[in-house]
Amino acid sequence: MPRTIEQGFSDFHDKIKTSATETAAAKSHRASIEACLKSNFGLNRFARIGSFGNGTNINSYSDVDYLACLPTSVLTKTSTASLVKVKNALDTRFPNTGVKVSAPAVVCPFGTYRSEDTEVVVADYTKEENGFKIYEIADGNGGWMEVSPDAHNHYVAEVDKKHGGKVKPLIRFIKAWKYYRDVPINSFYLEMRVAKYANGESSIVYDIDVKQILTMLSGNELAAMQDPMGVSGYIYPCKTDAFKQDALSKLKTAATRAEKARVAEANNDTKTAFDSWRLLYNDKFPAYYL
């Protein structure tokens, strides 16, 4: 039978959040990776970070990220060399996996889907600021850059708490569009952008705010944003200018479709609104009829 847009987004969130299978797989891989790193290098901290650890991942699309804080004595001045050392150790432990370097991480692709990939972010602890640990990780150019996953997770969690748990699902809805439409925007950028947007809102209504965020991102042409926690400097949306142009084109289309969905809903044409949301999400959004 027909349903409301609110029910559609609720069902959609159930579909895109972490599955029990993914959670079990992540746990099994974690133990073996942690043991390998500990025996080869020593390990000061091994913690799940990124969207999977923060509750903003997308089922079957988001990989699992771990921060591997190694003793400074085993790291090299050039971050690339440190990544290669870790890659070689993990490759020896998992010889049929195809372990590779993809700065700032070493990637272990354990299966067919992206969600089966485990990324090990090699890190060096440097200091603590405002109660949060600061690390250096590979910057992609052989050097090191400062990050604080704890600080960023805290920021998202506080904004989510402010809105009664509605912000992490909102982040998921934006990331789902990214993955379902193959949009080359950095997931961390989207997470921080949505959290910062939500922090300035008095309430969250998913269909309204998804449309507003897409329009905002398109309107500001994916401008770099300052880290709201003041750790990482500027956060950039895309790896290359070509990716950015592709993303902007897809953003414009998405914003138009979200606007059509909102207009249809305002005109009490819920079926057309559902159809527009399905088009935006490449037919992954629930249908009007159950």
C-alpha positions as CSV (number, residue, x, y, z in Angstrom):
1,M,0.0,0.0,0.0
2,P,1.1,3.6,-0.5
3,R,3.2,5.3,2.2
4,T,4.8,8.6,3.1
5,I,8.2,10.0,2.1
6,E,9.2,9.8,5.8
7,Q,8.5,6.1,5.8
8,G,10.4,5.8,2.5
9,F,13.5,7.4,4.1
10,S,13.2,5.2,7.2
11,D,13.1,2.0,5.0
12,F,15.9,3.3,3.0
13,H,18.1,3.8,6.0
14,D,17.4,0.2,7.2
15,K,18.6,-0.9,3.7
16,I,21.9,1.1,3.7
17,K,23.2,0.7,7.2
18,T,25.7,-2.0,8.2
19,S,24.6,-5.6,7.8
20,A,25.4,-8.3,10.4
21,T,27.5,-10.1,7.8
22,E,29.7,-7.1,7.3
23,T,30.1,-6.6,11.0
24,A,31.2,-10.2,11.5
25,A,33.6,-10.1,8.6
26,A,35.2,-6.9,10.0
27,K,35.8,-8.5,13.4
28,S,37.4,-11.6,11.9
29,H,39.8,-9.6,9.8
30,R,40.7,-7.2,12.6
31,A,42.2,-9.8,14.8
32,S,44.5,-11.3,12.2
33,I,45.7,-7.8,11.0
34,E,46.3,-6.6,14.5
35,A,48.3,-9.7,15.4
36,C,50.4,-9.3,12.2
37,L,51.3,-5.7,12.9
38,K,52.0,-6.3,16.6
39,S,54.4,-9.2,15.8
40,N,56.2,-7.3,13.0
41,F,56.4,-3.7,14.4
42,G,54.8,-3.4,17.8
43,L,51.6,-1.5,18.1
44,N,50.7,1.5,20.3
45,R,47.1,1.6,19.2
46,F,44.8,-0.2,16.8
47,A,41.4,1.5,16.5
48,R,38.6,1.4,14.0
49,I,38.0,4.8,12.4
50,G,36.2,6.2,9.4
51,S,32.6,5.8,8.4
52,F,32.3,2.2,9.5
53,G,33.5,3.1,13.0
54,N,31.4,6.2,13.1
55,G,28.1,4.7,12.1
56,T,27.9,6.5,8.7
57,N,29.0,3.8,6.3
58,I,27.0,2.4,3.4
59,N,26.2,-1.3,3.2
60,S,28.3,-3.1,0.6
61,Y,30.2,0.2,-0.4
62,S,32.1,1.6,2.5
63,D,35.4,-0.1,3.4
64,V,36.6,-0.7,7.0
65,D,39.3,1.6,8.2
66,Y,41.7,1.1,11.1
67,L,44.3,3.5,12.6
68,A,47.5,1.6,13.2
69,C,49.7,3.7,15.5
70,L,53.2,2.2,15.3
71,P,56.2,3.0,17.4
72,T,58.0,6.1,16.0
73,S,61.2,4.0,15.9
74,V,59.9,1.7,13.2
75,L,58.6,4.5,11.0
76,T,60.6,6.3,8.3
77,K,61.1,9.9,7.4
78,T,59.3,9.3,4.1
79,S,55.8,8.2,4.7
80,T,55.7,6.1,1.5
81,A,58.5,3.9,2.8
82,S,56.6,3.3,6.0
83,L,53.5,2.3,4.0
84,V,55.6,-0.1,1.9
85,K,57.0,-1.7,5.1
86,V,53.5,-2.4,6.4
87,K,52.3,-3.5,3.0
88,N,55.1,-6.1,2.8
89,A,54.3,-7.5,6.2
90,L,50.6,-7.8,5.5
91,D,51.3,-9.2,2.0
92,T,53.3,-12.0,3.6
93,R,50.5,-12.7,6.1
94,F,47.8,-12.6,3.4
95,P,49.6,-13.7,0.2
96,N,46.5,-14.3,-1.9
97,T,44.7,-11.0,-1.0
98,G,46.4,-8.5,-3.2
99,V,47.6,-6.1,-0.5
100,K,48.4,-2.7,-1.9
101,V,49.4,0.8,-0.9
102,S,46.8,3.5,-1.4
103,A,48.0,6.5,0.7
104,P,47.3,7.2,3.4
105,A,46.6,3.5,3.9
106,V,47.6,0.0,3.1
107,V,44.6,-1.8,1.6
108,C,43.7,-5.5,2.1
109,P,40.9,-6.4,-0.3
110,F,39.5,-9.5,1.3
111,G,36.5,-10.0,-1.0
112,T,34.5,-8.8,-4.0
113,Y,32.7,-5.8,-2.5
114,R,34.3,-2.6,-1.3
115,S,32.8,-3.3,2.2
116,E,35.1,-6.3,2.3
117,D,38.2,-4.1,2.0
118,T,40.2,-3.3,5.1
119,E,42.3,-0.1,5.0
120,V,45.1,0.2,7.5
121,V,46.1,3.8,8.1
122,V,49.7,3.9,9.3
123,A,50.1,6.6,12.0
124,D,52.6,8.2,14.3
125,Y,51.3,9.7,17.6
126,T,52.6,13.3,18.0
127,K,50.7,15.1,20.8
128,E,47.3,15.7,22.5
129,E,45.3,18.9,22.0
130,N,42.0,19.7,23.7
131,G,41.7,16.2,25.0
132,F,42.1,14.6,21.5
133,K,45.1,12.6,20.3
134,I,46.8,14.0,17.2
135,Y,48.6,11.7,14.7
136,E,50.6,12.1,11.6
137,I,49.6,10.0,8.6
138,A,50.8,9.8,5.0
139,D,49.8,12.9,2.9
140,G,50.1,11.1,-0.4
141,N,53.2,13.0,-1.5
142,G,55.8,11.2,0.7
143,G,55.3,13.5,3.6
144,W,53.1,13.4,6.7
145,M,50.0,15.4,7.8
146,E,48.2,15.8,11.1
147,V,44.8,14.2,11.7
148,S,42.7,13.4,14.7
149,P,40.0,10.8,14.0
150,D,38.9,11.0,17.7
151,A,38.2,14.8,17.3
152,H,36.2,14.4,14.1
153,N,34.2,11.5,15.5
154,H,33.4,13.6,18.6
155,Y,32.3,16.5,16.4
156,V,29.9,14.3,14.4
157,A,28.6,12.6,17.5
158,E,27.9,15.9,19.2
159,V,25.9,17.3,16.3
160,D,24.1,14.0,15.9
161,K,23.2,14.1,19.6
162,K,22.0,17.7,19.2
163,H,19.4,16.5,16.6
164,G,18.3,13.3,18.4
165,G,20.3,10.9,16.3
166,K,19.1,12.2,12.9
167,V,22.5,13.5,11.6
168,K,24.3,10.2,11.0
169,P,21.4,8.9,8.9
170,L,21.5,12.2,7.0
171,I,25.2,11.7,6.3
172,R,24.4,8.2,5.1
173,F,21.7,9.5,2.7
174,I,24.3,11.8,1.1
175,K,26.9,9.1,0.9
176,A,24.4,6.7,-0.6
177,W,23.9,9.1,-3.5
178,K,27.7,9.3,-3.9
179,Y,28.1,5.5,-4.1
180,Y,24.9,4.7,-6.1
181,R,25.7,7.4,-8.7
182,D,29.5,6.8,-8.7
183,V,30.3,10.4,-7.6
184,P,34.1,11.0,-7.0
185,I,33.7,13.1,-3.8
186,N,35.8,12.3,-0.7
187,S,33.6,10.6,1.9
188,F,35.3,12.4,4.8
189,Y,34.5,15.7,3.1
190,L,30.9,14.8,2.8
191,E,30.7,13.7,6.4
192,M,32.2,17.0,7.7
193,R,30.1,19.1,5.3
194,V,26.8,17.5,6.3
195,A,27.7,17.6,10.0
196,K,28.6,21.3,9.8
197,Y,25.4,22.0,7.9
198,A,23.3,20.2,10.4
199,N,25.1,22.0,13.3
200,G,23.5,25.2,12.0
201,E,20.0,23.9,11.6
202,S,17.2,23.9,14.3
203,S,15.7,20.6,13.1
204,I,16.3,17.8,10.5
205,V,13.7,16.6,8.0
206,Y,15.4,14.1,5.7
207,D,13.8,15.0,2.3
208,I,14.1,18.7,3.0
209,D,17.7,18.5,4.2
210,V,19.0,16.1,1.6
211,K,17.7,18.5,-1.1
212,Q,19.2,21.5,0.8
213,I,22.6,19.9,1.1
214,L,22.8,18.9,-2.5
215,T,21.8,22.4,-3.5
216,M,24.4,23.9,-1.1
217,L,27.2,21.6,-2.5
218,S,26.3,22.5,-6.0
219,G,26.0,26.2,-5.3
220,N,29.4,26.5,-3.6
221,E,31.0,24.4,-6.3
222,L,32.4,21.9,-3.8
223,A,34.6,24.5,-2.2
224,A,37.3,23.3,0.2
225,M,36.2,23.6,3.8
226,Q,38.1,24.4,7.0
227,D,38.3,21.5,9.4
228,P,35.6,22.4,12.1
229,M,37.9,20.9,14.7
230,G,41.0,22.9,13.6
231,V,43.2,19.9,13.1
232,S,43.6,19.1,9.4
233,G,43.5,22.6,7.9
234,Y,41.4,22.5,4.7
235,I,39.4,19.5,3.7
236,Y,39.2,19.0,0.0
237,P,36.4,17.4,-1.9
238,C,38.1,15.5,-4.8
239,K,41.5,14.0,-5.7
240,T,41.7,15.8,-9.1
241,D,40.2,18.6,-11.0
242,A,38.7,16.1,-13.4
243,F,37.0,14.3,-10.6
244,K,35.7,17.6,-9.3
245,Q,34.1,18.5,-12.7
246,D,32.5,15.1,-12.9
247,A,31.2,15.5,-9.3
248,L,29.8,18.9,-10.0
249,S,27.9,17.7,-13.1
250,K,26.3,14.9,-11.1
251,L,25.6,17.3,-8.2
252,K,23.6,19.6,-10.5
253,T,21.5,16.7,-11.7
254,A,20.9,15.4,-8.2
255,A,19.9,18.8,-6.9
256,T,17.4,19.1,-9.7
257,R,15.9,15.7,-9.0
258,A,15.7,16.5,-5.3
259,E,13.9,19.8,-6.0
260,K,11.4,17.9,-8.3
261,A,10.7,15.5,-5.4
262,R,10.1,18.3,-3.0
263,V,7.8,20.1,-5.4
264,A,5.8,17.0,-6.0
265,E,5.4,16.3,-2.3
266,A,4.3,19.9,-1.7
267,N,1.6,19.3,-4.4
268,N,0.5,16.1,-2.6
269,D,1.8,14.0,-5.4
270,T,3.7,11.5,-3.2
271,K,4.1,8.9,-5.9
272,T,5.9,11.3,-8.2
273,A,8.1,12.4,-5.2
274,F,9.0,8.7,-4.7
275,D,9.8,8.3,-8.4
276,S,12.2,11.4,-8.2
277,W,14.0,10.0,-5.2
278,R,14.3,6.7,-6.9
279,L,15.8,8.4,-9.9
280,L,18.3,10.3,-7.7
281,Y,19.4,7.1,-6.0
282,N,19.6,5.0,-9.1
283,D,16.5,3.0,-8.3
284,K,17.9,2.0,-4.8
285,F,15.3,4.2,-2.9
286,P,12.2,2.3,-1.9
287,A,9.2,2.2,-4.3
288,Y,5.9,4.0,-3.5
289,Y,4.1,0.7,-3.1
290,L,5.3,-1.8,-0.6
